[in-house]
């Protein structure tokens, strides 16, 4: 009983002492409300992006593009060459020739999406991957984001490396959602998150677009990095030509 009584008294004394200290303190100023920076609209971000690329009018003067460079699968030490062919309105072919593995291709002939590699040979691609290739093949796709992604919303402002970016979540008419990261200063897209189809299913991928260079009035990234949980690919382009002759047969799926 004595111990309990002492604990009660001690508790009361502590409470009174604390109350006295609180009363003796000067009144604290209310915390100042933090200023929340207003985010720009999707339309404002897209408009700045299109202008940063050189504008749609300049892009419409180009009917084909060829880009060549080198490729490295950084976490496997594999290297090779990489080429992209793109022809208006919607033909696309990428060719990666990797040392000790062989040639990997993905293409869209204007109607069908396909892929080819040493293990499976040539085969048609369906589903979300086909939808991604169809959007990628659109020669003016960068100027049709609102058309390709009907649902878009600005989510936040965050950093990619040392650059401030606006993050836009984009949901296409067909396929899974993606995220675009637009440089606050330049307006250029410097990162794009999407799921890509791998041998074991869908793989979350981060694409980084760097070293934008002017090619006949338009801006093109000459350095592209793809990071996934399983592999990282580093592509550096060394050559870009526009309005070159490209036969339609180049985009057709190989016979075997």
C-alpha positions as CSV (number, residue, x, y, z in Angstrom):
1,X,0.0,0.0,0.0
2,X,2.8,2.4,0.9
3,X,4.5,1.7,-2.4
4,X,1.4,2.3,-4.4
5,X,0.6,5.5,-2.5
6,X,4.1,6.7,-3.2
7,X,3.7,6.0,-6.9
8,X,0.4,7.9,-7.0
9,X,1.9,10.9,-5.2
10,X,5.0,10.8,-7.4
11,X,2.8,10.7,-10.4
12,X,0.7,13.6,-9.2
13,X,3.9,15.6,-8.5
14,X,5.3,14.8,-11.9
15,X,2.0,15.9,-13.5
16,X,1.9,19.2,-11.6
17,X,5.5,19.9,-12.4
18,X,4.9,19.2,-16.1
19,X,1.8,21.4,-16.0
20,X,3.8,24.2,-14.3
21,X,6.5,24.0,-17.0
22,X,3.9,24.1,-19.8
23,X,2.2,27.1,-18.2
24,X,5.6,28.8,-17.8
25,X,6.5,28.4,-21.5
26,X,5.7,31.3,-23.8
27,X,2.9,30.6,-26.2
28,X,4.2,28.9,-29.3
29,X,3.5,30.3,-32.7
30,X,1.3,28.2,-34.9
31,X,3.2,26.2,-37.5
32,X,3.3,28.0,-40.8
33,X,1.5,26.2,-43.6
34,X,3.8,24.7,-46.2
35,X,3.4,26.1,-49.7
36,X,2.4,23.3,-52.1
37,X,3.7,23.9,-55.6
38,X,1.0,23.7,-58.2
39,X,1.7,21.1,-60.9
40,X,1.2,22.0,-64.6
41,X,-1.5,20.4,-66.6
42,X,-0.9,17.4,-68.9
43,X,-1.6,19.7,-71.8
44,X,1.1,22.2,-70.7
45,X,3.6,19.4,-70.2
46,X,2.9,17.8,-73.6
47,X,3.0,21.2,-75.4
48,X,6.4,22.0,-73.9
49,X,7.7,18.4,-74.8
50,X,6.6,18.8,-78.4
51,X,8.3,22.2,-78.7
52,X,11.5,20.8,-77.1
53,X,11.5,18.0,-79.8
54,X,11.5,20.7,-82.5
55,X,7.7,20.9,-83.2
56,X,5.3,18.8,-85.2
57,X,5.7,20.8,-88.4
58,X,9.4,19.9,-88.6
59,X,8.7,16.2,-87.7
60,X,6.2,15.9,-90.5
61,X,8.9,16.7,-93.0
62,X,10.7,13.5,-92.1
63,X,9.5,10.2,-93.6
64,X,12.1,7.7,-92.5
65,X,14.9,7.4,-90.1
66,X,17.9,5.1,-89.6
67,X,20.0,5.0,-86.5
68,X,23.0,2.8,-85.7
69,X,25.1,2.3,-82.7
70,X,26.6,0.0,-80.1
71,X,24.9,-2.1,-77.4
72,X,26.1,-3.5,-74.1
73,X,24.3,-5.8,-71.7
74,X,26.1,-4.3,-68.8
75,X,25.5,-7.0,-66.1
76,X,26.5,-9.8,-68.4
77,X,29.4,-8.2,-70.2
78,X,27.9,-8.9,-73.6
79,X,28.4,-6.3,-76.4
80,X,27.2,-5.9,-79.9
81,X,25.6,-3.5,-82.5
82,X,22.2,-2.0,-82.6
83,X,20.1,-0.5,-85.5
84,X,16.7,1.0,-85.7
85,X,14.7,1.6,-88.9
86,X,11.5,3.6,-88.9
87,X,9.4,4.5,-91.8
88,X,6.2,6.7,-92.0
89,X,3.5,6.1,-91.2
90,X,4.0,3.0,-89.0
91,X,6.8,0.7,-89.9
92,X,9.5,-0.2,-87.4
93,X,12.5,-2.6,-87.1
94,X,15.1,-2.9,-84.4
95,X,18.1,-5.3,-84.9
96,X,20.5,-6.2,-82.1
97,X,23.4,-8.4,-82.9
98,X,25.0,-9.6,-79.7
99,X,28.4,-11.3,-79.5
100,X,28.2,-15.0,-78.8
101,X,24.4,-15.0,-78.9
102,X,23.3,-13.9,-82.4
103,X,20.7,-11.5,-83.8
104,X,17.5,-10.4,-82.1
105,X,14.9,-8.4,-84.0
106,X,11.5,-6.9,-83.2
107,X,9.4,-5.4,-86.0
108,X,6.1,-4.0,-87.0
109,X,5.2,-4.2,-90.7
110,X,2.3,-1.7,-90.6
111,X,-0.2,-4.4,-89.6
112,X,1.5,-7.2,-87.6
113,X,4.1,-7.2,-84.8
114,X,6.8,-9.8,-84.7
115,X,10.0,-10.9,-83.1
116,X,12.9,-13.2,-83.9
117,X,15.8,-14.6,-81.9
118,X,18.2,-17.6,-82.2
119,X,16.2,-19.6,-79.7
120,X,12.6,-19.3,-81.0
121,X,13.1,-18.1,-84.6
122,X,10.6,-15.7,-86.1
123,X,7.1,-15.5,-84.5
124,X,4.1,-13.1,-84.4
125,X,3.6,-11.1,-81.3
126,X,0.2,-10.5,-79.7
127,X,-1.3,-8.8,-76.7
128,X,0.3,-5.9,-74.8
129,X,3.6,-6.3,-76.5
130,X,2.1,-6.0,-79.9
131,X,0.3,-2.8,-78.7
132,X,3.6,-1.4,-77.5
133,X,5.3,-2.1,-80.8
134,X,2.3,-0.6,-82.7
135,X,2.7,2.7,-80.7
136,X,6.5,2.6,-81.1
137,X,6.1,2.1,-84.9
138,X,4.0,5.3,-85.2
139,X,6.4,7.7,-86.9
140,X,4.9,10.7,-85.2
141,X,4.1,8.9,-81.9
142,X,5.8,11.5,-79.8
143,X,3.3,14.0,-81.1
144,X,0.3,11.7,-80.5
145,X,0.6,10.9,-76.8
146,X,-2.9,12.1,-76.0
147,X,-4.2,9.9,-78.8
148,X,-2.2,6.9,-77.8
149,X,-2.8,7.3,-74.1
150,X,-6.4,8.5,-73.5
151,X,-6.1,8.7,-69.7
152,X,-3.2,10.8,-68.5
153,X,-2.7,12.6,-65.2
154,X,0.2,14.5,-63.6
155,X,1.2,12.7,-60.4
156,X,4.1,14.5,-58.8
157,X,7.3,16.4,-59.1
158,X,10.4,14.2,-58.4
159,X,14.1,13.9,-59.3
160,X,15.6,11.6,-61.9
161,X,19.3,11.8,-61.1
162,X,20.0,15.4,-60.6
163,X,17.1,16.6,-62.8
164,X,13.7,17.7,-61.5
165,X,10.9,16.1,-63.5
166,X,7.1,16.0,-63.7
167,X,5.7,12.5,-63.5
168,X,2.8,11.7,-65.8
169,X,0.9,8.4,-65.5
170,X,-0.5,7.3,-68.9
171,X,-3.0,4.6,-69.6
172,X,-3.2,3.5,-73.2
173,X,-6.3,2.3,-75.0
174,X,-4.7,-1.1,-75.1
175,X,-2.0,-2.5,-72.8
176,X,-0.7,-1.6,-69.3
177,X,-0.1,1.8,-67.8
178,X,3.2,3.6,-68.2
179,X,4.9,6.5,-66.5
180,X,6.6,9.4,-68.3
181,X,9.2,11.7,-66.6
182,X,9.6,15.1,-68.2
183,X,12.6,17.4,-67.4
184,X,11.2,20.5,-65.7
185,X,13.8,22.7,-67.4
186,X,14.0,21.4,-71.0
187,X,10.6,19.7,-71.3
188,X,12.2,16.6,-72.8
189,X,11.1,13.1,-71.7
190,X,14.1,11.6,-69.9
191,X,12.6,8.5,-68.4
192,X,9.8,6.1,-69.2
193,X,8.6,3.2,-67.1
194,X,6.7,0.3,-68.6
195,X,6.3,-3.5,-68.4
196,X,7.9,-5.4,-71.2
197,X,7.3,-9.0,-72.1
198,X,10.2,-11.4,-71.3
199,X,10.7,-15.1,-71.6
200,X,9.3,-15.6,-68.1
201,X,6.5,-13.1,-68.3
202,X,6.1,-9.4,-67.9
203,X,9.2,-7.5,-66.7
204,X,9.1,-4.0,-65.2
205,X,11.5,-1.8,-67.2
206,X,12.9,1.7,-66.8
207,X,14.0,3.5,-70.0
208,X,16.3,6.5,-69.7
209,X,16.7,8.8,-72.7
210,X,19.9,10.9,-72.6
211,X,22.2,12.9,-74.8
212,X,19.5,14.5,-76.9
213,X,21.0,15.8,-80.2
214,X,19.7,17.9,-83.0
215,X,19.2,16.0,-86.2
216,X,17.9,18.2,-89.0
217,X,15.8,20.4,-86.7
218,X,14.5,17.7,-84.4
219,X,15.8,16.4,-81.1
220,X,16.7,12.6,-80.7
221,X,18.2,10.8,-77.7
222,X,21.5,9.3,-78.7
223,X,21.9,7.4,-75.4
224,X,19.2,4.9,-74.2
225,X,19.4,2.8,-71.1
226,X,17.0,0.0,-70.1
227,X,17.1,-1.2,-66.5
228,X,15.2,-4.3,-65.4
229,X,15.5,-6.6,-62.3
230,X,17.3,-9.2,-64.5
231,X,19.4,-7.2,-67.0
232,X,20.5,-3.8,-68.0
233,X,21.0,-2.7,-71.6
234,X,23.1,0.4,-72.6
235,X,22.6,1.7,-76.2
236,X,24.7,4.5,-77.7
237,X,23.9,5.7,-81.2
238,X,26.8,6.9,-83.3
239,X,24.9,7.6,-86.5
240,X,21.5,9.0,-87.5
241,X,20.1,9.6,-91.0
242,X,16.7,10.8,-92.0
243,X,14.6,10.7,-95.2
244,X,16.6,7.6,-96.4
245,X,15.3,5.0,-98.8
246,X,14.1,1.9,-96.9
247,X,12.3,-0.9,-98.7
248,X,9.1,-2.1,-97.1
249,X,10.3,-5.6,-97.3
250,X,12.8,-4.8,-94.5
251,X,9.9,-4.7,-92.0
252,X,8.4,-8.0,-92.9
253,X,8.8,-11.0,-90.6
254,X,11.5,-13.4,-91.7
255,X,10.2,-16.6,-93.4
256,X,12.0,-18.8,-91.0
